[in-house]
């Protein structure tokens, strides 16, 4: 794996304040950059792999608190401008048809919670190529009643934002070859669909500016400064129609940034890598005093170009143009939530339920993250835990490493240290580690594994003091006294070498399922065809009745194995099932059966948005 480290440097903005850059993230050729540690209570986003919704280019998107969406874009071939409306539905987006509203290029759109929509764009007039125009519209159902197109400035790459006080902020690059950036503040008159703009004010240099504003007049602007991305935080003065900007600060590398701001002071940002068609997201909190943003590190989520983002309190949505090897416009949504502590935050809903009555994210071959040939995840266990995974498939070898067949992964010690690190932070979550597929094992190797588990995890191990069936214990019962790790070991090793805090796992179809402390239906489809896997897994789920194959033993959990099984290159095969997981889980919720799978088992978990899918299913059931 080749990693390019980008040096920190200072950038002087002509007549402006000197930039004060923070640490610049590295860009790698791996699928994602290593995420920063999310502290307890920190909300973030996981956009994952998107689905195509239209054809076109240069997309921009907005959303209101009612989860209504409006998107604008240019035709793929012509300079015609189109819009779509939609709604966020259970972490999916329900779109209406695309409608033309004007001619032009480089469109941007904003919407407040009062159904006021503002759109800005650059003209396609051959004689006046730098004229900028705006529309004001009113969202009514699935359509927008647009006002006239009105010229307001000259320049390129405009971006617009509006708050619930009908204060609009617009930013753009200057005309021609100028890299100067300008802003305007305006007051929207929704009755006559006009904006009373203040003067155009020079505020920085750069390219591709984007802006957001909240109801208190807090504004955030991001732009590209020759491959380094910068932000400014400012305060809007409605009376003077000016913005008191803080200094320009570097926050990562890349291009084409887009930013949104929630009422709670959370910034959600997306951007493209500097030289490749990979898209990244970041989330950050505007610090008290309103001059800096504590951003997380960049998280890769998809391939594409021209990304745009919009966010409200509970949801964020991103849209983007296709990557170089694809076509069309693509979109995905994410919960804005604390993925690292999702169980604790849902205890009022799921605390009284058993493991067979909740659903949790599962990581297939969870330890195969540092390899190439046998890789199934690209986050280590600590990162997977902070991302929301709660069920881990671990396959130890007698050499002290994790294995997948003949492929060797990280040391077991490293995996256990990651779990201990997460638990030591005080997370009150239930973590299930399932050990199986032992490579060249014997009783001595098993006892050595158990000793490592007990030494590393010690007081975090769940101990069944009441000797109740694990499948009958509520989540709050598991979590008495704080976060716990439930250790499950398959085979007869845990029976022949009984140890405190270690429990016997059995598959649903094992002839001796009755010996299991926890019995799980886990039957993968053994195919590389998505359609075959989908039908097989959903048919098995629909037929599942909570009884093991012996007809007597209770089966405690159903594992939906949403994985394909190629010999190698798991990443390429995982993208199709991961893109549609949220849609399929929404359909399961809608079928009215009252059943849910208990483990959503995936490769490359974050691209499936699997934690969000589990949270939403738990809320409904």
C-alpha positions as CSV (number, residue, x, y, z in Angstrom):
1,X,0.0,0.0,0.0
2,X,1.4,3.3,-1.1
3,X,0.6,6.3,1.1
4,X,1.4,9.9,0.1
5,X,2.1,12.2,3.0
6,X,1.3,15.9,2.4
7,X,3.5,18.4,4.2
8,X,2.0,21.2,6.2
9,X,2.6,24.6,4.7
10,X,1.5,28.2,5.0
11,X,-0.5,29.9,2.3
12,X,-0.7,33.7,2.1
13,X,-3.9,35.1,0.5
14,X,-2.7,38.3,-1.3
15,X,-4.3,41.1,0.6
16,X,-6.0,38.9,3.1
17,X,-5.1,37.5,6.5
18,X,-2.5,34.8,6.5
19,X,-4.0,31.3,6.6
20,X,-3.4,29.3,9.7
21,X,-3.6,25.7,8.5
22,X,-4.2,22.8,10.7
23,X,-2.8,19.3,10.1
24,X,-3.5,18.2,6.5
25,X,-4.8,14.7,6.0
26,X,-2.9,12.2,3.9
27,X,-4.3,10.8,0.8
28,X,-3.8,7.1,0.1
29,X,-4.4,4.6,-2.6
30,X,-6.3,2.3,-0.2
31,X,-10.1,2.4,-0.2
32,X,-10.2,4.8,2.8
33,X,-8.1,6.9,4.9
34,X,-7.7,6.0,8.6
35,X,-10.4,7.8,10.5
36,X,-9.8,9.8,13.5
37,X,-11.0,8.6,16.9
38,X,-14.6,9.7,17.5
39,X,-15.0,10.8,21.1
40,X,-18.0,9.7,23.1
41,X,-21.0,11.7,22.1
42,X,-19.5,12.7,18.7
43,X,-21.9,12.6,15.8
44,X,-20.7,11.7,12.4
45,X,-21.9,10.5,9.0
46,X,-21.5,7.3,6.9
47,X,-22.6,8.0,3.3
48,X,-21.5,4.7,1.9
49,X,-21.9,3.7,-1.7
50,X,-24.5,5.7,-3.6
51,X,-27.3,4.7,-6.1
52,X,-28.0,6.3,-9.4
53,X,-31.1,8.6,-9.6
54,X,-30.7,10.5,-12.8
55,X,-28.4,11.5,-15.7
56,X,-26.6,14.9,-15.8
57,X,-23.7,16.8,-14.4
58,X,-22.7,19.4,-11.8
59,X,-25.3,18.4,-9.2
60,X,-26.2,20.3,-6.0
61,X,-28.7,19.4,-3.2
62,X,-30.6,20.9,-0.3
63,X,-32.8,19.4,2.4
64,X,-35.2,20.8,5.1
65,X,-36.1,19.6,8.6
66,X,-39.1,17.7,7.1
67,X,-36.6,15.7,5.1
68,X,-37.8,17.1,1.9
69,X,-35.0,17.2,-0.8
70,X,-34.4,19.3,-3.8
71,X,-31.6,18.7,-6.3
72,X,-30.5,20.7,-9.3
73,X,-28.1,19.8,-12.2
74,X,-27.1,20.5,-15.7
75,X,-27.8,18.2,-18.6
76,X,-25.1,15.8,-19.4
77,X,-24.9,17.2,-23.0
78,X,-26.6,20.6,-23.1
79,X,-26.7,23.7,-21.0
80,X,-30.2,23.1,-19.7
81,X,-30.9,23.1,-16.0
82,X,-33.1,20.6,-14.2
83,X,-34.4,20.0,-10.7
84,X,-35.8,17.0,-8.8
85,X,-37.6,16.9,-5.5
86,X,-37.7,13.9,-3.1
87,X,-38.0,12.7,0.4
88,X,-35.6,10.9,2.7
89,X,-37.4,7.6,3.6
90,X,-35.7,5.3,6.2
91,X,-32.2,6.2,5.0
92,X,-33.2,5.9,1.4
93,X,-34.3,8.7,-1.0
94,X,-37.6,8.6,-2.8
95,X,-37.3,10.9,-5.9
96,X,-39.9,12.5,-8.2
97,X,-39.2,13.1,-11.9
98,X,-36.7,15.6,-13.3
99,X,-38.1,18.9,-14.6
100,X,-36.3,21.6,-16.6
101,X,-36.5,25.1,-15.1
102,X,-33.9,27.2,-17.0
103,X,-30.8,27.2,-19.2
104,X,-27.3,27.7,-17.9
105,X,-24.4,25.9,-16.1
106,X,-22.9,25.5,-12.6
107,X,-26.2,25.5,-10.6
108,X,-26.5,25.6,-6.8
109,X,-29.6,25.3,-4.7
110,X,-30.6,26.1,-1.1
111,X,-33.9,25.6,0.8
112,X,-35.1,26.6,4.3
113,X,-37.8,25.0,6.5
114,X,-40.4,27.4,5.1
115,X,-40.4,25.9,1.6
116,X,-38.4,28.8,0.2
117,X,-36.0,27.7,-2.5
118,X,-33.1,29.7,-4.0
119,X,-31.2,28.6,-7.0
120,X,-28.1,30.4,-8.5
121,X,-26.3,29.6,-11.7
122,X,-23.9,30.9,-14.4
123,X,-25.4,31.9,-17.8
124,X,-24.8,30.0,-21.0
125,X,-25.0,33.3,-23.0
126,X,-22.1,33.4,-25.5
127,X,-21.7,37.1,-25.3
128,X,-21.9,37.4,-21.5
129,X,-20.4,34.1,-20.2
130,X,-19.8,35.3,-16.7
131,X,-23.2,36.6,-15.8
132,X,-24.7,35.1,-12.6
133,X,-28.5,34.7,-12.1
134,X,-30.8,33.6,-9.3
135,X,-34.3,32.2,-9.0
136,X,-36.5,32.2,-5.9
137,X,-39.1,29.5,-5.7
138,X,-41.7,28.0,-3.4
139,X,-41.7,24.2,-2.9
140,X,-45.3,23.0,-3.1
141,X,-45.6,19.2,-2.9
142,X,-43.3,17.7,-5.5
143,X,-42.9,20.9,-7.6
144,X,-41.3,24.3,-7.3
145,X,-43.1,27.5,-8.3
146,X,-40.1,29.4,-9.6
147,X,-39.8,33.2,-9.9
148,X,-38.1,35.0,-12.8
149,X,-34.4,34.5,-13.6
150,X,-32.6,37.7,-12.4
151,X,-29.0,38.7,-12.9
152,X,-27.2,39.7,-9.6
153,X,-23.4,39.6,-10.4
154,X,-20.7,38.3,-12.6
155,X,-18.3,35.4,-11.9
156,X,-18.3,31.6,-11.9
157,X,-19.0,28.5,-9.6
158,X,-21.6,30.2,-7.4
159,X,-22.9,28.6,-4.2
160,X,-25.9,29.7,-2.1
161,X,-27.4,29.1,1.3
162,X,-30.5,30.4,3.1
163,X,-31.8,30.2,6.6
164,X,-35.3,30.3,8.2
165,X,-35.1,34.1,8.6
166,X,-34.9,34.3,4.8
167,X,-31.3,35.6,4.9
168,X,-29.3,34.4,1.9
169,X,-25.6,34.1,1.5
170,X,-23.9,33.6,-1.9
171,X,-20.2,33.0,-2.7
172,X,-18.5,32.8,-6.1
173,X,-15.3,33.0,-7.9
174,X,-14.5,36.2,-9.9
175,X,-14.8,36.5,-13.6
176,X,-12.2,35.3,-16.1
177,X,-8.9,33.9,-14.8
178,X,-9.3,35.6,-11.5
179,X,-9.1,33.3,-8.5
180,X,-10.6,35.9,-6.1
181,X,-13.6,34.9,-4.1
182,X,-16.6,37.1,-3.3
183,X,-19.7,36.9,-1.2
184,X,-23.0,38.6,-1.1
185,X,-25.7,38.8,1.7
186,X,-29.3,39.2,0.7
187,X,-32.8,39.3,2.1
188,X,-35.3,37.1,0.4
189,X,-38.8,38.4,-0.3
190,X,-40.8,35.2,-0.8
191,X,-43.9,37.1,-1.8
192,X,-42.5,38.5,-5.0
193,X,-39.7,36.0,-5.3
194,X,-36.9,38.4,-5.2
195,X,-33.7,39.0,-3.2
196,X,-32.4,42.3,-2.0
197,X,-28.7,41.8,-2.3
198,X,-25.9,43.7,-0.6
199,X,-22.7,44.6,-2.4
200,X,-20.2,42.0,-3.7
201,X,-17.3,41.7,-1.2
202,X,-13.9,40.3,-1.8
203,X,-13.0,37.9,1.0
204,X,-10.3,35.4,-0.1
205,X,-8.6,33.7,-3.0
206,X,-9.3,30.2,-4.3
207,X,-11.6,28.1,-6.4
208,X,-14.9,26.1,-6.0
209,X,-16.3,28.0,-3.0
210,X,-19.3,26.6,-1.0
211,X,-21.3,28.2,1.8
212,X,-23.7,27.4,4.6
213,X,-25.7,29.5,7.1
214,X,-27.8,28.8,10.3
215,X,-30.6,30.7,11.8
216,X,-28.3,32.5,14.2
217,X,-26.3,34.0,11.3
218,X,-23.4,31.6,11.7
219,X,-21.8,31.1,8.3
220,X,-19.2,28.6,7.1
221,X,-17.4,28.8,3.8
222,X,-15.0,26.2,2.2
223,X,-12.9,26.5,-0.9
224,X,-10.0,24.9,-2.8
225,X,-6.7,26.7,-2.4
226,X,-4.5,24.9,-5.0
227,X,-5.1,21.4,-3.7
228,X,-5.4,22.4,0.0
229,X,-8.9,22.9,1.3
230,X,-9.7,25.9,3.6
231,X,-12.6,27.0,5.7
232,X,-13.7,30.2,7.3
233,X,-16.3,30.7,10.0
234,X,-18.1,34.0,10.1
235,X,-21.1,35.9,11.5
236,X,-23.6,37.6,9.3
237,X,-24.7,41.1,10.0
238,X,-28.2,41.4,8.5
239,X,-28.3,45.1,8.8
240,X,-25.1,45.9,6.9
241,X,-25.3,42.8,4.8
242,X,-21.7,42.0,5.6
243,X,-20.0,39.0,7.1
244,X,-17.4,39.2,9.9
245,X,-15.1,36.3,8.8
246,X,-12.6,34.5,10.9
247,X,-9.2,33.6,9.4
248,X,-8.9,31.1,6.6
249,X,-7.8,27.7,8.0
250,X,-6.5,24.6,6.1
251,X,-8.4,21.4,7.1
252,X,-7.5,18.8,4.5
253,X,-6.3,18.2,0.9
254,X,-8.6,17.7,-2.1
255,X,-10.8,19.7,-4.5
256,X,-14.4,20.7,-5.1
257,X,-15.5,21.0,-1.5
258,X,-19.1,21.4,-0.4
259,X,-20.4,22.2,3.1
260,X,-23.6,22.2,5.1
261,X,-24.4,23.3,8.7
262,X,-27.0,22.0,11.1
263,X,-28.8,24.1,13.7
264,X,-26.7,22.4,16.4
265,X,-23.5,23.8,14.9
266,X,-22.4,20.6,13.2
267,X,-20.6,21.0,9.8
268,X,-20.9,18.2,7.3
269,X,-18.4,18.4,4.4
270,X,-17.7,16.4,1.2
271,X,-14.9,16.8,-1.3
272,X,-13.1,15.0,-4.1
273,X,-9.5,13.8,-3.8
274,X,-7.0,16.1,-5.5
275,X,-6.0,13.8,-8.4
276,X,-8.3,10.9,-8.4
277,X,-12.1,10.4,-8.6
278,X,-12.6,9.4,-4.9
279,X,-15.0,11.2,-2.7
280,X,-14.5,11.8,1.0
281,X,-16.7,13.1,3.8
282,X,-15.9,14.9,7.1
283,X,-17.9,16.0,10.1
284,X,-17.0,18.7,12.6
285,X,-18.3,20.8,15.4
286,X,-18.1,24.6,15.3
287,X,-16.2,25.5,18.5
288,X,-17.6,27.9,21.1
289,X,-16.6,31.4,20.0
290,X,-17.5,30.4,16.4
291,X,-14.1,30.7,14.7
292,X,-12.8,27.1,14.3
293,X,-14.2,23.7,13.4
294,X,-13.0,20.5,15.0
295,X,-13.2,18.3,11.9
296,X,-12.8,14.5,11.9
297,X,-10.4,13.0,9.4
298,X,-11.5,12.4,5.8
299,X,-13.6,9.2,5.2
300,X,-13.7,7.7,1.8
301,X,-17.2,6.7,0.7
302,X,-17.5,6.4,-3.1
303,X,-16.0,7.2,-6.4
304,X,-17.3,10.3,-8.3
305,X,-17.0,14.0,-9.2
306,X,-18.6,17.3,-8.2
307,X,-19.9,16.2,-4.8
308,X,-22.6,18.2,-2.9
309,X,-23.9,17.9,0.6
310,X,-26.9,19.0,2.6
311,X,-27.7,18.3,6.3
312,X,-30.3,18.9,8.9
313,X,-30.4,17.6,12.5
314,X,-31.0,13.9,11.9
315,X,-30.0,13.3,8.3
316,X,-27.4,14.3,5.7
317,X,-27.6,13.7,2.0
318,X,-24.9,13.8,-0.7
319,X,-25.2,13.8,-4.5
320,X,-22.4,13.6,-7.0
321,X,-21.6,13.1,-10.6
322,X,-20.4,9.8,-11.9
323,X,-16.8,8.7,-11.8
324,X,-14.7,8.6,-14.9
325,X,-15.8,5.0,-15.6
326,X,-19.5,5.5,-15.1
327,X,-22.4,7.9,-16.0
328,X,-25.2,9.7,-14.3
329,X,-25.9,11.3,-11.0
330,X,-25.7,9.4,-7.7
331,X,-27.0,10.0,-4.2
332,X,-27.0,8.5,-0.7
333,X,-28.1,9.6,2.7
334,X,-26.7,9.1,6.2
335,X,-28.0,9.4,9.8
336,X,-26.2,12.2,11.7
337,X,-25.6,10.2,14.8
338,X,-23.1,8.9,17.3
339,X,-22.3,5.6,15.7
340,X,-19.7,4.7,18.4
341,X,-22.5,4.6,21.1
342,X,-25.6,3.7,19.2
343,X,-26.7,0.9,21.5
344,X,-26.4,3.1,24.6
345,X,-28.3,5.9,22.9
346,X,-31.1,3.5,22.0
347,X,-31.4,1.7,25.4
348,X,-34.9,3.2,26.0
349,X,-36.0,1.4,22.8
350,X,-34.0,-1.8,22.8
351,X,-32.7,-2.3,26.4
352,X,-35.6,-4.6,27.4
353,X,-35.2,-6.8,24.3
354,X,-33.2,-10.0,23.8
355,X,-30.6,-10.6,21.2
356,X,-33.3,-12.2,19.0
357,X,-35.4,-9.1,19.1
358,X,-32.8,-6.5,18.0
359,X,-30.5,-6.1,14.9
360,X,-26.8,-5.3,15.0
361,X,-24.1,-4.8,12.4
362,X,-21.8,-7.8,11.8
363,X,-18.4,-7.9,10.3
364,X,-17.5,-10.9,8.1
365,X,-13.9,-12.0,8.5
366,X,-13.5,-8.9,10.8
367,X,-9.7,-9.4,11.2
368,X,-8.8,-9.4,7.5
369,X,-8.1,-5.7,7.2
370,X,-4.4,-5.3,6.6
371,X,-4.0,-7.8,3.8
372,X,-4.5,-7.5,0.1
373,X,-5.4,-10.9,-1.3
374,X,-7.7,-11.9,1.5
375,X,-9.0,-8.5,2.6
376,X,-12.6,-8.1,3.6
377,X,-12.5,-5.0,5.8
378,X,-10.4,-1.9,5.6
379,X,-10.8,-0.7,9.2
380,X,-9.2,-2.3,12.2
381,X,-11.4,-3.6,15.0
382,X,-11.2,-0.3,17.0
383,X,-12.3,1.6,13.9
384,X,-15.1,-0.9,13.2
385,X,-16.3,-0.6,16.8
386,X,-16.4,3.2,16.6
387,X,-18.3,2.8,13.3
388,X,-21.0,0.8,15.0
389,X,-20.1,-2.9,14.4
390,X,-21.1,-5.1,17.3
391,X,-20.7,-8.7,16.0
392,X,-17.2,-9.9,14.9
393,X,-16.3,-13.0,12.9
394,X,-12.7,-13.9,14.0
395,X,-10.8,-16.9,12.7
396,X,-7.6,-17.6,14.8
397,X,-4.7,-19.7,13.9
398,X,-2.3,-21.7,16.1
399,X,0.4,-19.2,15.1
400,X,-1.3,-16.5,17.1
401,X,-2.7,-14.6,14.1
402,X,-6.0,-14.2,12.5
403,X,-6.5,-16.2,9.3
404,X,-8.8,-16.6,6.4
405,X,-7.9,-20.0,4.9
406,X,-4.2,-19.8,3.9
407,X,-4.2,-15.9,4.2
408,X,-2.6,-14.6,7.4
409,X,-4.1,-11.5,9.0
410,X,-3.0,-9.5,12.1
411,X,-2.0,-10.9,15.5
412,X,-4.8,-11.9,17.8
413,X,-3.2,-9.7,20.4
414,X,-3.7,-6.7,18.1
415,X,-7.4,-7.5,17.6
416,X,-7.9,-7.9,21.4
417,X,-6.0,-4.7,22.1
418,X,-8.3,-2.8,19.8
419,X,-11.3,-4.2,21.7
420,X,-9.8,-3.3,25.0
421,X,-9.0,0.2,23.9
422,X,-12.6,0.8,22.8
423,X,-14.0,-0.7,26.1
424,X,-11.6,1.3,28.2
425,X,-13.1,4.5,26.8
426,X,-16.2,3.7,28.7
427,X,-18.6,2.7,25.9
428,X,-21.6,1.0,27.3
429,X,-22.2,-1.3,24.4
430,X,-22.4,-5.1,23.9
431,X,-19.6,-6.4,21.7
432,X,-19.8,-10.0,20.5
433,X,-16.6,-11.8,19.4
434,X,-17.2,-15.1,17.7
435,X,-14.2,-17.4,17.3
436,X,-14.4,-20.2,14.7
437,X,-12.6,-21.8,11.7
438,X,-9.6,-22.5,13.9
439,X,-6.5,-23.0,11.8
440,X,-4.3,-26.0,12.8
441,X,-5.7,-25.8,16.3
442,X,-5.5,-28.2,19.2
443,X,-6.5,-28.0,22.9
444,X,-3.2,-26.3,23.8
445,X,-3.7,-23.6,21.1
446,X,-7.2,-23.1,22.3
447,X,-6.2,-22.7,25.9
448,X,-3.6,-20.2,24.9
449,X,-6.2,-18.2,23.0
450,X,-8.5,-18.2,26.0
451,X,-5.7,-17.0,28.3
452,X,-5.1,-14.1,25.9
453,X,-8.8,-13.2,25.9
454,X,-9.0,-13.3,29.6
455,X,-5.8,-11.3,30.2
456,X,-6.6,-8.7,27.6
457,X,-10.3,-8.2,28.3
458,X,-10.6,-9.2,31.9
459,X,-13.4,-7.3,33.7
460,X,-15.1,-6.4,30.3
461,X,-16.0,-10.1,29.8
462,X,-19.7,-10.9,30.3
463,X,-20.2,-13.4,33.0
464,X,-23.6,-15.2,33.2
465,X,-24.0,-15.1,37.0
466,X,-27.6,-16.3,36.9
467,X,-27.0,-19.1,34.4
468,X,-29.8,-18.0,32.2
469,X,-29.9,-18.9,28.5
470,X,-28.0,-16.2,26.6
471,X,-30.9,-15.9,24.2
472,X,-33.2,-15.0,27.1
473,X,-31.1,-12.2,28.6
474,X,-32.1,-8.7,27.7
475,X,-29.6,-6.2,26.4
476,X,-29.8,-4.3,29.6
477,X,-29.1,-7.5,31.4
478,X,-25.9,-8.0,29.5
479,X,-24.9,-4.4,30.2
480,X,-25.3,-4.3,34.0
481,X,-22.3,-2.5,35.3
482,X,-21.2,-1.1,32.0
483,X,-20.1,-2.3,28.5
484,X,-19.5,-6.0,28.1
485,X,-17.8,-8.3,25.6
486,X,-19.5,-11.6,25.0
487,X,-17.1,-14.3,23.9
488,X,-18.4,-17.2,21.7
489,X,-16.3,-20.1,20.6
490,X,-17.4,-22.8,18.2
491,X,-16.6,-26.5,18.3
492,X,-16.0,-28.6,21.3
493,X,-13.0,-26.7,22.6
494,X,-15.1,-24.5,24.9
495,X,-16.9,-27.6,26.2
496,X,-13.7,-29.6,26.8
497,X,-11.8,-26.6,28.2
498,X,-14.4,-24.7,30.2
499,X,-13.3,-21.2,31.2
500,X,-15.0,-18.3,32.9
501,X,-16.5,-15.8,30.5
502,X,-16.2,-18.1,27.5
503,X,-19.4,-19.5,25.9
504,X,-20.2,-22.2,23.4
505,X,-21.4,-21.2,19.9
506,X,-23.5,-23.4,17.7
507,X,-24.8,-23.0,14.2
508,X,-28.5,-23.6,13.6
509,X,-27.9,-26.8,11.7
510,X,-25.4,-28.4,14.0
511,X,-26.5,-31.8,15.1
512,X,-25.6,-30.9,18.7
513,X,-27.1,-27.4,18.7
514,X,-28.5,-28.1,22.1
515,X,-24.9,-27.8,23.5
516,X,-24.7,-24.2,22.4
517,X,-24.9,-21.4,24.9
518,X,-26.0,-19.3,21.9
519,X,-27.4,-20.8,18.7
520,X,-27.3,-18.7,15.5
521,X,-28.8,-19.3,12.0
522,X,-25.8,-18.6,9.8
523,X,-26.0,-20.1,6.3
524,X,-24.1,-18.2,3.6
525,X,-25.1,-18.5,0.0
526,X,-21.8,-19.5,-1.5
527,X,-22.2,-17.5,-4.8
528,X,-20.6,-14.6,-6.6
529,X,-24.0,-13.5,-8.1
530,X,-25.8,-10.8,-6.1
531,X,-29.3,-11.8,-7.3
532,X,-28.8,-15.4,-6.3
533,X,-27.5,-14.4,-2.9
534,X,-30.3,-11.9,-2.3
535,X,-33.0,-14.3,-3.1
536,X,-31.4,-17.1,-1.1
537,X,-30.9,-15.0,2.0
538,X,-34.3,-13.4,2.0
539,X,-36.0,-16.8,1.4
540,X,-34.1,-18.2,4.4
541,X,-35.1,-15.3,6.5
542,X,-38.7,-15.6,5.5
543,X,-38.7,-19.3,6.4
544,X,-36.9,-18.9,9.7
545,X,-39.0,-19.8,12.7
546,X,-36.6,-19.5,15.6
547,X,-36.0,-23.3,16.0
548,X,-32.8,-25.1,15.1
549,X,-32.7,-27.8,12.5
550,X,-33.1,-30.5,15.1
551,X,-36.7,-29.3,15.5
552,X,-36.4,-28.7,19.3
553,X,-33.5,-26.4,20.3
554,X,-34.3,-22.7,20.3
555,X,-32.3,-20.7,17.7
556,X,-31.4,-17.4,19.3
557,X,-30.4,-15.2,16.4
558,X,-30.7,-15.0,12.6
559,X,-27.6,-13.9,10.7
560,X,-28.4,-12.4,7.3
561,X,-25.2,-13.2,5.3
562,X,-25.2,-10.3,2.9
563,X,-21.9,-11.4,1.3
564,X,-20.6,-12.8,-1.9
565,X,-17.8,-15.4,-1.9
566,X,-15.2,-14.8,-4.6
567,X,-11.8,-16.5,-4.4
568,X,-10.2,-13.0,-4.2
569,X,-11.0,-9.3,-4.8
570,X,-13.8,-9.2,-2.2
571,X,-14.0,-5.4,-2.6
572,X,-15.2,-5.5,-6.2
573,X,-17.8,-8.1,-5.3
574,X,-19.0,-6.4,-2.2
575,X,-20.0,-3.1,-3.8
576,X,-23.3,-4.3,-5.4
577,X,-24.8,-5.8,-2.2
578,X,-23.5,-3.0,-0.1
579,X,-25.1,-0.3,-2.3
580,X,-28.6,-1.7,-1.9
581,X,-28.5,-3.0,1.7
582,X,-30.5,0.0,3.1
583,X,-33.2,-0.4,0.4
584,X,-33.6,-4.1,1.0
585,X,-33.8,-3.6,4.8
586,X,-36.4,-0.9,4.3
587,X,-38.4,-3.5,2.3
588,X,-38.1,-6.0,5.1
589,X,-39.5,-3.4,7.5
590,X,-42.4,-2.7,5.1
591,X,-43.5,-6.3,4.6
592,X,-45.4,-6.3,7.9
593,X,-44.1,-9.7,9.1
594,X,-42.9,-8.3,12.4
595,X,-39.6,-10.2,12.0
596,X,-36.1,-8.7,11.7
597,X,-32.8,-10.3,11.1
598,X,-30.5,-10.0,14.1
599,X,-27.1,-9.7,12.5
600,X,-26.5,-7.8,9.2
601,X,-23.3,-9.5,8.1
602,X,-21.3,-7.6,5.5
603,X,-17.8,-7.0,4.0
604,X,-16.4,-3.5,4.1
605,X,-19.1,-2.5,6.5
606,X,-19.1,1.3,6.3
607,X,-19.9,1.3,2.5
608,X,-23.1,-0.6,3.2
609,X,-24.3,2.0,5.8
610,X,-25.0,-1.1,7.9
611,X,-25.1,0.7,11.3
612,X,-27.7,3.2,10.0
613,X,-29.8,0.4,8.7
614,X,-29.7,-1.4,12.1
615,X,-30.5,1.8,14.0
616,X,-33.6,2.4,11.8
617,X,-34.8,-1.2,12.0
618,X,-34.5,-1.2,15.7
619,X,-36.5,2.1,15.9
620,X,-39.3,0.6,13.9
621,X,-39.5,-2.8,15.7
